[in-house]
Amino acid sequence: MRVVVVGAGVGGLATAARTAAAGHEVTVLEAHEVGGKLGVHREAGYLWDTGPSLVTMPHVFDELWRDTGGDPGLELERLDPAFRYRFPDGSTLAMPGRLEEVPAAMDRDLGAGTGAQWAELMRRAAIMWRVAEPAFLREPLSLTGVRDAVAGLPPGTAMADLAPWRTLRRYGADSLRDPRLRMLLDRYATYTGSDPRRAPSPLITVPYSEQRFGSWYIRGGLTRLAQALAQRVRDLGGSIRTGQRVVAAHRDGVRTASGEWVGADAVVLNADARQVYTHLMPHRGRAWLLNRATPSFSGFVMLLGLADLPERVRTAAHHRVLFAEDYDSEFDGLFGRRPRGRSRPVRRPTVYVTSPDDPATVPAGVPGASAWFVLVNAPRHDPARGADWDAPGLAEAYADHVLEVMASRGLDVRRHVRVRHLRTPADLERATLAPGGSIYGTSSNGMFGAFLRPSNATPVDGVHLVGGSAHPGGGLPLVAMSARIVAERIGPA
């Protein structure tokens, strides 16, 4: 069979590798560069990953390599601490990279008893994981799968105790007495571009999986994962063609912007679902459903090339999170609750800093050099009803402001900046064709939002949807699981 994959993001490349390993003739068409949201930027000797900053659930990729031909030679490093958090009261938490070590670290950094609160939350998250992992992540969503997973829960498990109908915020308020732990739990809604006040409580499985399976970095940058996947596709006989923008998809092939017709027996779309059902393969019903769902928010990124950093600042942690003083105000800005329902850049945002201690990411011979990826959650690019990220001067002014916010929270690097490259939600929209620059497609807002993403099966027989905007969701491991589901739907040659 001829398989055409549209989009060389991780989902498209993983599907291409799996279908090529199954004996199919595979062609990947990509409008820009290999990697999709797992991009890379190089400037003045610095290297930055421009998308995901860590790998979780590495066993998912172990399965992918095993199923397609063996170890690709990537060097994974387990991060410990996984994160260093700074809370509004000035207290900090060095979050260990192993689940069993977290309670003691919390007691040490946040006070006696905080570890027990978190441990009890993770005990219940482990039970939810037993339902979610097989029923919602590894297989196409079905009522039979959900019933089987629920039936397999430990005897005496009370659904009222798990309470999947509660919001993540409500679950945290009922389970965690320390406000810093509640803030920490709220943060995991942002992994799906969502509002913890509306996202469902099963998202407590996100910190559980992160802490159980660890947070990992790939030496040389996470871009090496995309490169390894692309090489695996080529080694298996597949073809990858960049600079090929697809404008229409059908059951028997796709058409590119140049007018070329590429025939296929199966088509895989590694594209934002809204883009698919509005432009590539218009479908009024699917587009209507997606337009009713809340889009995920986007991100504003600063890529900072720093020099002459003190050692204690440069190596303090791979990931740092500087929490907002008013988290609710942040989510109001992202989703437009006020004023007048318009989204807006957040004045005092939570700031995420990734600063790998990796010589491959900095220019040789520059003392105290470090390549920092600085991210703040940002409203989508929406000039008509919200933030216009192309407004003259906005990006530069906001970058200056974010650096001031960082300084006010004890992380002032302004005099060390040698390179500054900005990426706004508008830039992300242009680079990935994700409407508004929504990182995860639709958010998980609403009781069933996390589990009702667009299906991997489209209304057109033989056309499949893969990637972060489709089932089972965003993030590297889930995207790889999405690829496995699609490859199994296509089947062997």
C-alpha positions in Angstrom: 0.0 0.0 0.0 1.0 3.6 -0.7 0.8 5.7 2.5 1.1 9.5 2.3 1.7 11.3 5.6 1.1 15.0 5.7 3.3 16.7 8.3 6.7 15.7 9.6 6.0 16.4 13.3 6.6 13.6 15.8 3.1 12.1 15.2 3.6 12.0 11.4 7.2 10.7 11.6 6.3 8.0 14.1 3.3 6.9 12.0 5.6 6.9 8.9 8.2 4.8 10.7 5.6 2.3 11.9 3.9 1.9 8.5 7.2 1.7 6.7 8.3 -1.1 9.1 5.0 -2.8 8.3 6.0 -3.0 4.7 4.2 0.0 3.2 5.5 2.5 0.6 5.6 5.7 2.6 5.9 9.3 1.5 6.0 12.2 4.1 5.1 15.7 2.8 6.1 18.7 5.1 5.5 22.4 4.4 8.4 23.6 6.5 11.1 21.6 8.3 11.2 18.2 9.9 10.1 18.2 13.5 6.9 20.3 13.5 6.4 21.8 17.0 9.6 19.9 18.0 11.6 22.5 16.3 15.1 24.0 16.8 16.6 27.4 16.4 20.4 28.1 16.0 22.0 31.6 16.4 25.4 32.8 17.2 26.5 29.4 18.4 23.5 28.8 20.7 21.0 26.1 20.1 17.4 26.0 21.5 14.6 23.5 21.3 11.6 25.5 20.4 8.9 23.1 21.5 8.7 20.4 24.1 11.5 20.6 26.8 11.4 17.1 28.2 10.5 13.5 27.4 8.1 11.7 29.8 7.1 8.1 29.6 10.3 7.1 27.7 9.0 3.5 27.5 6.6 4.7 24.8 9.6 5.6 22.6 11.4 2.4 23.6 8.4 0.5 22.1 8.5 2.7 19.0 12.2 2.0 18.4 11.8 -1.7 19.1 8.9 -2.0 16.7 10.7 -0.2 13.9 14.2 -1.6 14.0 16.2 -1.0 17.2 18.0 1.6 19.3 18.6 4.9 17.6 21.5 5.8 19.9 19.9 8.8 21.7 21.4 9.6 25.0 18.6 10.2 27.6 19.4 11.9 30.9 17.0 11.6 33.8 16.5 15.1 35.3 16.9 15.3 39.1 15.6 17.6 40.3 13.0 17.5 37.6 11.8 21.1 38.4 12.6 23.9 40.8 9.5 25.8 41.7 9.3 29.3 43.2 6.0 30.2 44.9 4.6 33.7 45.4 5.5 33.7 49.1 9.2 33.2 48.1 9.4 29.5 49.2 10.9 27.0 46.7 10.6 23.3 46.0 13.2 21.2 44.3 11.0 18.5 42.8 12.7 15.1 42.6 12.7 13.1 39.5 11.3 10.0 41.2 7.8 9.6 42.6 8.9 7.9 45.8 11.2 10.8 46.7 8.7 13.6 46.3 7.0 13.4 49.8 10.3 13.8 51.7 11.3 16.7 49.4 8.0 18.5 50.0 8.3 18.1 53.8 11.9 19.4 53.6 11.1 22.5 51.4 7.5 23.3 52.2 6.9 22.0 55.7 6.0 18.9 57.6 2.8 17.2 56.3 2.8 18.6 52.8 4.4 15.3 51.5 1.6 13.2 53.0 -1.0 15.4 51.3 0.7 15.0 47.9 1.3 11.2 48.4 -2.4 10.6 49.0 -3.3 12.6 45.9 -0.9 10.5 43.9 -2.3 7.3 45.4 -5.7 8.2 43.9 -4.0 9.4 40.7 -2.5 5.9 40.3 -6.0 4.4 40.4 -7.2 6.9 37.8 -4.2 6.0 35.7 -5.3 2.3 35.7 -8.4 3.5 33.9 -7.0 6.2 31.7 -3.8 4.5 30.3 -5.5 1.5 28.6 -8.9 3.0 28.0 -8.1 6.5 26.9 -4.4 6.5 25.8 -3.4 3.3 24.1 -6.6 2.4 22.2 -9.3 4.2 20.2 -11.8 5.6 22.7 -14.7 3.2 23.3 -17.3 2.6 25.9 -16.3 -1.1 26.0 -12.7 -0.1 26.9 -13.8 2.3 29.6 -16.1 -0.4 31.1 -13.3 -3.0 31.1 -10.9 -0.6 32.7 -13.3 0.4 35.5 -14.2 -3.2 36.1 -10.5 -3.9 36.7 -10.1 -1.4 39.5 -9.1 -2.7 43.0 -12.0 -4.0 45.1 -13.6 -1.3 47.2 -12.5 1.6 45.0 -15.1 4.3 45.4 -15.9 6.4 42.3 -17.1 9.1 44.7 -13.5 9.3 46.0 -12.1 9.5 42.5 -14.8 12.0 41.5 -14.0 12.3 37.8 -16.8 14.8 37.5 -15.0 17.4 39.6 -12.8 20.1 38.1 -9.0 19.9 38.7 -9.3 23.0 40.8 -12.1 21.6 42.9 -10.3 18.3 43.4 -7.2 20.1 44.6 -9.2 22.2 47.0 -10.8 19.1 48.5 -7.5 17.1 48.7 -4.7 19.6 49.4 -4.6 21.9 52.4 -1.4 23.7 51.5 -2.2 26.5 48.9 1.2 26.0 47.3 0.3 22.3 46.5 -3.0 23.5 45.0 -1.1 25.9 42.8 1.3 23.1 41.8 -1.6 20.9 40.8 -3.3 23.7 38.9 -0.1 24.0 36.7 -0.7 20.6 35.2 -3.8 21.9 33.4 -1.4 24.0 31.4 0.1 20.8 30.0 -3.1 20.6 27.8 -3.5 24.4 27.3 -6.4 24.4 29.8 -8.0 26.3 32.7 -7.8 24.3 36.0 -11.1 25.8 37.0 -12.8 24.0 34.1 -10.5 21.1 33.3 -11.5 17.7 34.7 -9.9 16.0 37.7 -8.5 13.0 35.8 -5.7 15.4 34.8 -4.2 14.5 38.2 -2.8 11.6 36.2 -0.4 14.0 34.4 1.8 14.7 37.5 1.5 11.1 38.4 2.9 9.8 35.1 5.5 12.6 35.1 6.8 11.6 38.5 6.4 7.8 38.1 8.2 7.6 34.8 10.5 10.5 35.2 11.4 13.7 33.3 14.2 13.1 30.7 16.4 15.2 28.5 18.1 14.2 25.2 21.7 15.2 25.1 22.2 17.6 22.1 18.6 18.8 22.4 15.2 17.2 21.9 15.5 18.1 18.2 17.6 14.9 18.0 14.4 12.9 18.6 12.8 14.3 15.4 16.1 13.7 13.5 16.3 10.1 14.7 12.7 9.5 13.7 13.3 11.0 10.2 16.4 8.8 9.8 14.4 5.8 10.8 11.8 6.5 8.2 14.5 6.9 5.5 16.3 3.7 6.7 13.1 1.8 6.2 12.8 3.1 2.6 10.4 6.0 3.3 10.7 9.3 1.5 10.5 12.7 3.3 9.9 15.8 1.1 10.1 19.3 2.8 8.8 22.5 1.2 5.6 20.6 0.2 2.4 22.4 1.5 -0.6 20.2 1.1 -3.9 22.1 0.3 -6.4 19.2 -0.1 -6.7 15.7 1.1 -8.9 12.9 -0.3 -9.4 9.2 0.2 -7.0 8.4 -2.7 -4.3 11.1 -2.3 -3.4 14.7 -1.6 -2.8 17.8 -3.7 0.1 20.2 -3.0 0.1 24.0 -3.4 2.1 23.5 -6.6 -0.7 21.5 -8.1 1.0 18.1 -7.8 -1.2 15.1 -7.1 0.3 12.5 -4.8 -1.7 9.3 -5.0 -2.2 7.0 -2.0 -4.1 4.1 -0.6 -4.0 5.6 2.9 -3.6 9.2 4.0 -2.4 10.3 7.4 -2.9 13.9 8.4 -0.4 15.1 11.1 -2.1 18.5 11.2 -4.2 20.6 13.5 -7.8 19.2 13.5 -9.3 22.6 12.8 -7.0 23.0 9.9 -8.0 19.6 8.6 -11.8 20.0 8.8 -11.8 23.7 7.7 -9.3 23.6 4.8 -7.7 20.3 3.9 -10.8 18.2 4.0 -13.7 20.5 4.8 -16.4 18.8 6.9 -19.2 21.1 8.3 -20.1 18.8 11.2 -16.6 18.2 12.5 -15.7 21.9 12.0 -18.8 22.9 14.0 -18.0 20.6 16.9 -14.4 21.9 17.0 -15.5 25.5 16.9 -17.8 24.8 19.9 -14.8 23.5 21.9 -12.5 25.9 23.7 -9.2 26.2 21.9 -6.1 25.7 24.0 -4.1 28.8 24.8 -0.7 29.5 23.1 2.7 30.6 24.3 5.0 33.5 24.1 8.7 32.4 23.9 12.0 34.1 24.4 15.1 32.3 23.3 17.9 33.9 25.3 21.6 33.4 24.6 23.3 34.3 27.9 26.9 34.7 28.9 28.9 35.3 32.1 26.3 33.7 34.2 27.4 32.7 37.7 27.7 28.9 38.1 25.0 28.8 40.7 22.5 30.4 38.4 23.5 28.5 35.3 23.2 25.0 36.8 20.5 25.5 39.4 17.9 23.4 37.6 17.1 22.2 34.1 13.5 23.5 34.6 12.4 26.4 36.7 8.9 27.6 37.3 8.3 31.1 38.8 4.6 31.1 39.8 2.3 34.0 39.2 1.1 36.0 42.3 -2.5 35.7 41.1 -3.0 32.5 39.1 -6.7 33.2 38.5 -5.8 36.5 36.8 -3.5 34.6 34.5 -6.2 32.2 33.4 -8.7 35.1 33.1 -6.3 36.7 30.7 -5.7 33.5 28.7 -9.3 32.7 28.2 -10.9 36.1 28.2 -13.1 36.1 31.2 -12.5 39.8 31.7 -12.6 42.5 30.6 -15.5 42.1 28.2 -14.5 38.6 27.4 -11.3 39.5 25.5 -8.1 37.6 26.0 -5.0 39.6 26.7 -1.3 39.2 27.5 -0.9 38.4 31.2 0.6 41.2 33.2 2.2 39.0 35.9 2.5 35.6 34.2 3.9 32.3 35.5 7.3 32.0 33.9 8.8 28.7 32.7 12.6 28.5 32.1 14.4 25.6 30.5 18.2 25.9 30.8 20.0 22.7 29.8 23.5 22.1 31.2 24.6 20.8 27.8 27.8 22.0 25.9 26.1 21.2 22.6 23.7 24.1 23.1 26.2 26.9 23.7 29.1 28.5 21.7 32.5 27.1 22.6 34.8 29.4 24.6 32.1 31.7 25.9 32.4 31.8 29.7 29.2 31.2 31.7 27.2 30.6 28.5 23.7 29.1 28.6 20.8 28.8 26.1 17.5 29.6 27.9 14.1 28.8 26.6 11.7 31.1 28.5 8.0 30.5 28.0 4.9 32.2 29.4 1.4 31.1 28.7 -0.2 33.5 26.3 -3.6 34.0 24.6 -4.1 32.9 21.1 -3.4 35.2 18.2 -6.9 36.5 17.6 -6.9 40.1 16.2 -10.7 40.2 15.8 -11.7 39.2 19.3 -8.6 39.1 21.5 -4.8 39.6 21.4 -3.1 40.8 18.2 0.4 39.5 18.5 1.4 41.3 15.2 0.6 44.7 16.7 3.8 46.9 16.2 6.1 46.9 19.2 4.0 44.4 21.3 6.3 41.5 21.2 9.5 43.5 22.1 7.7 45.4 24.9 6.2 42.2 26.3 9.6 40.5 26.3 11.1 43.4 28.3 8.2 43.1 30.7 8.7 39.4 31.2 12.4 39.9 32.0 11.3 42.5 34.6 8.9 39.9 36.1 11.7 37.3 36.3 13.9 39.9 38.0 11.2 40.7 40.6 11.1 37.0 41.4 14.8 36.7 42.0 16.0 35.6 38.5 17.5 38.7 36.9 19.6 37.8 33.8 19.1 41.1 31.8 22.7 42.1 31.8 23.8 38.6 30.7 21.7 38.6 27.5 23.7 38.4 24.3 21.1 37.0 21.9 17.3 37.4 22.2 14.9 35.8 19.7 11.2 36.0 20.2 8.3 33.8 19.0 4.7 34.9 19.5 1.5 33.0 19.0 1.2 34.6 15.6 4.6 33.2 14.7 3.5 29.8 15.9 0.4 30.0 13.8 2.5 30.7 10.7 5.0 28.0 11.4 2.7 25.2 12.2 -0.7 26.3 10.7 -2.3 25.8 14.1 -5.1 28.4 14.2 -4.2 31.2 16.6 -1.0 29.3 17.6 -3.0 27.0 19.9 -0.4 24.6 21.1 -2.7 21.6 21.8 -5.6 22.2 19.5 -8.6 22.1 21.8 -8.2 22.5 25.5 -9.4 20.0 28.1 -11.9 22.5 29.5 -15.2 20.8 30.5 -15.9 17.5 32.2 -15.2 15.4 29.1 -12.9 17.7 27.3 -9.7 15.7 27.9 -11.2 12.6 26.4 -13.3 13.9 23.5 -10.6 15.1 21.2 -11.1 14.4 17.5 -10.9 10.7 16.6 -8.0 9.3 14.7 -10.6 8.0 12.2 -12.0 10.7 10.0 -15.3 10.7 8.2 -13.5 9.7 5.0 -12.5 6.1 4.8 -8.8 5.6 4.5 -7.9 9.1 5.9 -6.5 9.2 9.4 -5.7 12.0 11.9 -2.6 11.9 14.1 -0.9 14.3 16.5 -1.5 16.5 19.5 -4.9 17.8 18.4 -6.3 14.3 17.9 -6.9 11.4 20.3 -5.3 10.8 22.8 -3.8 14.3 23.1 -0.8 16.5 23.2 2.7 15.9 24.5 5.4 13.7 23.1 4.4 10.3 24.5 0.7 10.8 23.7 1.5 11.9 20.2 3.6 8.7 19.8 0.6 6.7 21.1 -1.6 8.4 18.6 0.8 7.2 15.8 0.6 3.7 17.1 -3.2 3.7 17.0 -3.2 5.1 13.4 -0.5 2.6 12.2 -2.6 -0.3 13.7 -5.7 1.0 11.9 -3.8 0.9 8.6 -2.4 -2.6 9.4 0.4 -4.6 7.7 1.1 -4.5 4.0 
